[in-house]
Amino acid sequence: MDTRKLRKENLQALADRYGGATNLAVKLGQSKSWISQLIGRNSSRQLGDSAARNIEKILGLSVGWLDSTHRKSSINNDLLIDSLELVLGSIKEAGVTLHIAPPRV
């Protein structure tokens, strides 16, 4: 798949993740019309290299994320969050303290 299509699909996936194009635009400090020009039904713009890297930086994504193919998860995010909250609640009730070590480099 060419980079233009891949970036458009990945940007649409990010819009879905953030609850829509408007929310993504706010997160990026951009207008909804700018996002619509990139991923809308009648999109008229392409996402350039500089803008792609800037989006990745703002969202804390790795460099090149927008240019890569990503597997779609079959995990239901709401179910995952509910499960984690249940587990963390049980841990707290048990009086257990979690210490998260920094990643090893």
C-alpha positions in Angstrom: 0.0 0.0 0.0 1.3 3.4 -0.8 2.2 5.9 1.9 -0.6 8.3 1.1 -3.3 5.6 1.6 -1.6 4.2 4.7 -1.3 7.6 6.4 -5.0 8.3 5.6 -6.1 4.9 7.0 -3.9 5.4 10.1 -5.2 8.9 10.7 -8.7 7.7 10.4 -7.9 5.0 13.0 -6.6 7.7 15.3 -9.7 9.7 14.8 -11.8 6.6 15.7 -9.5 6.0 18.8 -10.0 9.6 20.0 -13.8 9.6 19.5 -14.0 11.3 16.1 -12.3 13.8 13.8 -13.3 16.8 16.0 -11.7 15.3 19.1 -8.5 14.4 17.2 -8.3 17.9 15.8 -8.6 19.4 19.3 -5.9 17.0 20.6 -3.6 18.0 17.7 -4.4 21.7 18.0 -5.8 21.8 14.5 -9.2 22.6 13.0 -11.8 20.0 12.2 -11.7 21.2 8.6 -8.0 20.4 8.4 -8.6 16.8 9.6 -11.6 16.5 7.2 -9.4 17.6 4.3 -7.1 14.7 5.2 -9.6 11.9 6.0 -13.0 13.1 5.0 -15.2 11.5 2.4 -14.1 14.0 -0.2 -10.6 14.5 1.2 -8.6 17.0 -0.8 -5.2 17.0 1.0 -2.4 14.5 1.6 -0.6 14.2 4.9 3.0 15.3 4.3 6.1 14.1 6.0 6.5 17.0 8.4 2.8 16.9 9.5 2.9 13.2 9.9 6.0 13.4 12.2 4.4 16.2 14.1 1.2 14.2 14.7 3.2 11.2 15.9 5.2 13.5 18.3 2.0 15.1 19.7 0.3 11.8 20.3 3.4 10.0 21.6 3.6 7.6 18.8 6.8 6.2 17.4 8.4 7.9 14.4 6.9 6.4 11.3 3.8 5.0 13.0 1.6 6.7 10.5 3.6 5.1 7.7 3.3 1.5 9.1 0.6 -1.2 8.8 -1.0 -2.0 12.2 -3.0 -5.1 13.1 -6.5 -4.4 14.2 -7.2 -5.5 17.7 -10.1 -7.8 18.4 -10.0 -6.8 22.0 -13.1 -4.9 23.2 -11.5 -1.8 24.9 -14.5 -1.3 27.2 -14.3 -4.8 28.4 -10.5 -4.5 28.9 -10.9 -1.3 30.9 -13.7 -2.8 33.1 -11.5 -5.9 33.7 -8.5 -3.8 34.7 -10.6 -1.7 37.1 -11.9 -4.9 38.7 -8.4 -6.3 39.1 -7.0 -3.1 40.5 -9.9 -2.7 42.9 -9.3 -6.2 44.2 -5.7 -5.5 44.6 -6.4 -2.3 46.5 -9.0 -4.0 48.8 -6.4 -6.6 49.6 -4.0 -3.9 50.7 -1.4 -4.8 48.2 0.8 -1.9 46.9 2.1 -2.1 43.3 5.6 -0.8 42.5 6.2 -0.4 38.8 9.9 -0.5 37.9 11.1 1.7 35.1 11.8 -0.2 31.9 15.3 -1.6 31.5 17.3 -0.1 28.6 
